[in-house]
């Protein structure tokens, strides 16, 4: 948990370990004349460790990591230890800063770092700077340019991805409007006309249930059209009028129950606990889960009765839909994408979904969602 809090990943651990091994390998493998006059001792290795440890937090605190490293390196170079051994750490941190900050900030930080290191390295040389301190400047420049190039490349990829997503959303919006909206309008118009004609046939009472069913179809299709318009506005990036097109919430469960009852399944809504406003994502998630579960009851379960159980707790909300019809394996309610969609909705707000045969027969859909709506 501590490593995660500081943003330390596996790559950072491996990179830090490699940067710590390099100095020891250099001392053991490089010829003595390649090293500075002052051989690395315990203090030198301690300074190398202190300068390398900031690499662990370079992702979350890139600027602070570079400045801490430079501060330690100033002491290291002032004591005239082997200068080149510190080069890999500085290159890594300069690259990270360049990758995560603007060009101006990168130039300023790299300039400050180079100046500080050069000044400290000149102390044991009576103010002069040796050639061994000039050559690493090229690597610093490569690291800074490479980081900026990678940052621009990532920005370009993000922009391209966002543009493709926007184009795909517009394509989906067009398809929904051209195909789905057309058919729903046809259903709505024909159901409304048929219901109106049957309402005028007062001489035949047997037509009243048919007329009521047609009115239900017309009302349901009108609701679908309203929600479809809202969805199209969202896909196109338009501002949605919350008053004209309110998003579904738990207050609409009563209407869902009434519509399902009108379709021939007697549904009871049972609420336990004190209802209270919840985040919009939580309310629409629970509403859609109940809506899909009741749709499955009507389409697949062949049930006569169903129960919608909504329970408010201190930190979570639970909803359960059960019926007295066929079980999941017999009703076909597990086919298609309905249950997968409900599960994805529950997970999107940090909840979980359980489906299966009910305790006393039928099918059961139960969802538990935290009231915060957090993932």
Secondary structure, DSSP 8 states (H G I E B T S, - for coil): -HHHHTT--HHHHHHHHHHHHHHHHHHHHS-GGGS-SS---HHHHHHHHHHHHGGGGTTT-HHHHHHHHHHHHHHHHHTT--SGGGHHHHHHHHHHHHHHS-HHHHHHHHHHHHHHHHHHHHGGGTT---GGGTTHHHHHHHHHHHHHHHHHHHHHHHHHHHHHHHHHHHHHHHHIIIIIIHHHHHHHHHHHHHHHHHHT-TT-GGGHHHHHHHHHHHHHHHHHHHHHHHHHHHHTT----TTTS----GGGHHHHHHHHHHTT-EEEEEEES------HHHHHHHHHHHHHHHHHIIIII--SEEEEEEEE-SSEEEEEEEESS--HHHH-TTSTTHHHHHHHHHHHTT-EEEEEE-TTSSEEEEEEEETT---
